[in-house]
Amino acid sequence: MNKLRCFLTITVLLASISCGKSNTTGGGTVDPPVLPPVSFTSKDATAAFNTFNQYFYSTTDKLYYSNTERKDIGAIWTQAVYWDLIMDTYKRTGDAAHRKMIDDLYQGGYNRYDRYNWSNKVVWFIYDDMMWWIISLARAHEITGNKEYLDRSIEGFQYVYKESYDPALGGMWWDFKHTGKNSCINFPTVIAAMTLYNITKDTSYLNKAKDIYSWSLVNLTDSTTGRAADNNIKGNKGFSDYTYNQGTFIGAAVMLYKATGQQSYLDNAKKGADYTQQKMCDADGVLPAEGDWNEQGVLKAIFGHYIMTLVKDAGQQQYLPWIRKNINMAWGNRDATRGITYRNYKVPCPSGIVQSYEASSAVELMQVCPPEK
């Protein structure tokens, strides 16, 4: 997903060499700060999610709009991120309304994306878009027990692995033309394989995860610093810093650590987190404001989900103050009238048109990160 968006042609993508999103202009005016410093609460987390739905969720389409104008449904891969947001909210609240939204969004995707027909190369036009859904489908099964979700996840994983995996040189191709191997497909494939392994106990998934992770560590990271490259084109690492690549690098390592107990996986996850905090944030530890009117606004939502697996599943509590600081800044700078948050945590949310992408990350962070009190 971390791309200059995959809606561009492959030629343009290779020119930009990043799997981010396309840029256009947009925005609105910026109001002056009017909210005092905050320390977010569980009640705030619920309010943030409900407000996000109020402005961006289509009850007709059962998917999310791209922005507050509520005209166009958002990009296909971001819907999987929003589905994760719903699931993380339900896991926190146990609210029946949130549980219903899990099934509703699945139906919305089913209706819009050719019933999750993985071989439809009009609906799907890049492998990572598919893999985000494959991960979310498996998670939805873990939460609900619905076998249909698991079946579709397994079908999707088998299809993408067959089409994308390079048996000669290793790693997963990002695009259908096999021009490059990006972090946005390789680390999510590890996560998908590990999620399916945890559900099915089929060791073939674990073996695939280990293999792709090992390839990715060599070909898509600086293993000394914990920096994830955006892509690898013909053996050349393309380093551009994106929070979601850091997040999936961390998440893949944490899942392998939990399954194997191998310390090197945890060490790599911590390196990835430290690089993000020390090199990608500003001097105050504030995460970068990705997504200048493009889909990259959703990247920190992905990072937020996976950095919290490092905290919760691997016991690395030292990152909590940093994450809470970012949440408090974003929530404190929410639109005072509408209650929606913004991609740039350091400034007040604009009062004009806001994208769901750029409004999502703080909301996700609030669902997965426990309040201080």
N, C-alpha and C positions, 0 to 999 in steps of 0.2 A: 504494500500500500504506500509505503513511503516512496513516493514517486513524484515526478513533476507532472502530473497525472497521466494515467494510462489512457485518458481519452485522446491524447495526442497520438500522432502516428509514431511508429517505431523509429522512423528516421529522426523525427524531432526529439524523441526520447533519448536516442543515443547521442544526439548533439548536446542535450542537457546532461546526459549521463546519469540522471537521477530518476528514481522510480517515485517521484513526488506527486504533484498535481498541477493542473494548468492554472495559470494566473490570468485574471481579468481585473477590472477595477470595480470597486464597490465600496460600501461602508456606511457613511452617515456621519453626523457631527458627534463630537465628544463632549459630554457633560463634565463640569468640574466635579471633583470629589465631594460627595455629600454624606457618605457613610463613615461612621467612626470605625476604628480598628476593632476587629472581631476575633473571637475564638469559636469556631464553628461547633455546632452541636449535632446530635443525631436528628433532632427535629429540623435543623437547617438542611441536613442531607436529604431528608424526605421532601422538604419544600422545594429544594433545588431540582429534584427529579420531577416532581409534579409540575413545576413551572416549565421545565424543559419540554414536557409533554404538551402542556397547554399551547405553547408557541410553535412546536415543530411536529407533533404527531398527527398523522391523518387517520382518523377513526374509520374512514371509508376505505382507504388503501391498506390500512394496518401496517404502514411503513412511515418513515420520517421525511418531511419536506427538507429541501436544501437550505431554505432560509425563512425568515419571518414573513415574507410575502405569501407563503403557503400556496405557491402555484405549482412548483415542480418537485417531484420526489427526488431525494438525494441519491448520490452515486451508489451503485450496487454493493460495493465492498464496505462502505460506511454503514450500511444497514446491519451488517453482521456485528460491527462494533457497537451499534446501538442495541442490538439484541443482547450482547454481553452486558451492557449497561443495565438493561431490564433484569437480567438474571442476577447480577451482582446486587441490585436493589432488593430483589425478592429474597435473596439469601440473607440480607441484612434485616429486612422488615418482617418477612413471613406473611405479608399482606396478601389476601386472596385476590385483590385487584391486580397486584403486581404479578402474581402467579398466572392469572388469566392472560396478561399481556405477553407472556412467553409463548403461549399457544397462538395468540392472535398474530404476532409478528411472523411466526413460522408460516401461518396461512397467507399472510400478505406476501411473503417471499414466494411461496408456492404459486400463488396466482400470477405474480408479475414475472417470475423468472422461469417460465416454462416447466413448472413442477419440479424444479431442481434437476433439470435435464443437463447433465454435465457435458454431454457431447454437443450441445447447441453452441456453436461458435459465433453466434450473433449476440446472444444473451451474455455469454462469457467470452472475454477477449484477452484475458491475461490469466496466468495460472495463480497468481497470489490472490486475486479476487475470489477465486474458487476456494482457496485454502482457508481464508478467513471464515467463510461459511462452514466449511468442513469442521473446523475447530468448534465453532459455535453450536453446530448441530450435535456434536458429541457432548458438549457441556449441557445442552438442553436435555439430552437423555439422562445424564448424571443427575440432574436436578429433578426431572419429572418422571423418569422411568419409562417414558414413551419410546417404544421400540422403533417406531417409524423414524424418529429422529436419528437413532443409531444406525439404522439400515441406510439411510441417505448419506450419513457421514462416511460409513464404510465404502459405499459405492463411489462417493466422490474421491475419497483417498486413493482407492485402487485405480480410478481413472487418471487422476492427476499424476500419481507416481509412475504409472505406465507411460504416460505421454511426456512427462517432464524430466524424469531421472535420466542422468547420463551414465550408462553402465560402463562406458570406457574410461572416462576421466573423473567420474563422481560429481556429486552436487546436482541441484535441480535448476533447470532452465526457467527463467522468469516469463518469457514470452513464447508464443506459439511458433515463431520463426527460429527459436533457439539462438538468439543473438547474444545473450548474456545470462549470468547466474547471479541473482541479486539476493541480498539479505531478506528482502520482503517475501521471498518464497521459501528460502532454505530454513531459516529459523522457525517460521510458522509450521513448516512441514515436520520439524522435530517435535514441536508442541502438539500438533495433531496426532502424530504417531504415538507419543507418550500418553495422550489423553485416551486414545483407543486401546493402548496397552493396559492402562489402569482399569479400563472397563472390562475388556475381554480376557486379559491375561495371556493373550497370544504373543509369544516372544518374538514373532517375526516383526511386530511393530517396534519393539524395543531394539531389535537389531538394526532396523532401518534408521531409527532415531540416532543411535550411536554412530552409525556410518555417516549420516548426513551432517551430524554435529561435528564429527572429527574433520570432515572435509571443510566445513564452514569455518572452523577455528583456524585452519591453515590459510584458507583462501578468501575469507571475508572478515577477518579481524586482525588487529595488532594485538597479539596475545600478551604482549608485555604491558600495554597500557589499558587494555580493555575497551579499545575503540572499535566499533563495528563499521566496516565499510558499507557503502550503499550498494555496490555492485562489483562484479568481476567480469570484465569483458576481455575475452581471449587471453586470460591469464593475468590481466592487469587489474589490481584492486583500485576501485574508484572511491576514494574517501570523501564523503560528505556527511556531516553530522546530523542525524535525525533521531529524535527521541524514541520513535517506535522501533527502529532497528536496535537501539540499545535495550529497549524493553523486551523484545523477543529473544535477543541474545541472552539476557538475564533469565527470562522465563524458561527457555529451553534448558539452560544449565541447571536451574533449580529443580526442574522435573527429573532430569537425569540423576542429579544428586540424591533426590528423595528415593528414587528407584534402586540405585546402586550403592549409595553410601560413599561413593568415590569423592575424596576431598577436592580433587582438582576441579571438578564441576562447580563446587561451591566457591572455590577461589576465583574462578573465572567470572561467576555471577557477581561477586563483590567487586572485581575489577571493573566490570561493566557499569555497575552502579557508581563507583567512585569516579570513573571517567565522566559520567554524565553530570555528577554533582560538581566536580572540580574544574572541568574543562568546557562544558556546554552551558552551564549556568553563569549568571553574572556574579559580581563580587559578593552579592547578598544571598547567593544560592537560589535565585529565581530562575525557573526553567525558561527556555527560549520561547519567543512568541511566534511559533510556526503558524503558517497559514494565512498569508496576506491575500484574502479573498480567494482561497482555493482549498482543496480538500485536506491539505496538510494541517489544517486546524484540528483535525481529529487525532493527530499522532500522539499527543500527550495523554489522550484517553487510553490508548494501547499501552503506553509506557506505564501509566498509573496502575493498570491492572497487574502488570508483571513485576513492577518494583515491589508491590505489596505481597506477591508470592515469596519474594526474597525475605521480606520482613516476617510474614506469618508462617510460611512453610519451612523456612530455613532458620528462623529465630534471630534474624539480624535487625534487632530493634534500634540500632544506632541511626538508621535512616528515617525514623519516624519524625523527629523534630524538623528535619528538612522538608519532608512531604507536608506536614501540617502547616509549616510556614507558607508554602506555596498555596495551599487551600485557603488559608485565612486571608492572604492577600487577594486572591481571585474573588472570594466570596465578599470581602469587604469592598471590592470595586465593582460589584454587580450593578446592573442597571437598577437604580433605586425605584423606578416606576414599575418595570416589568419583572424584575427579579432574575434576569438571565445573566449568565457570566460570559467572559470574553477570553479569547486566546492569549492576549497580552495581560498577564495577571497584574502588571504594575500600573496600569492605567484604568480609568473608569470605562465601563462598557459603553460603546457608542449608543446613541439614542435612536439611530436610524435602522436600516436593514442590517440584520445580523445573521450569519450563516449558522445552521445547526452544527456544522463541523467545528467552528471556532467556539461555539457555546458549550460543547460537550465535555471537554476534558476535565474541567474543575468539578463538574457534576459526577463524573466517574470516580475521580479521586475521593470525593466525599462519601461515596458508597463503600469503597474498599478500605479506606483509612479510618481507624477508630478516632473519635474526638479525644482531646486531651483529658477531658473530664466527662 
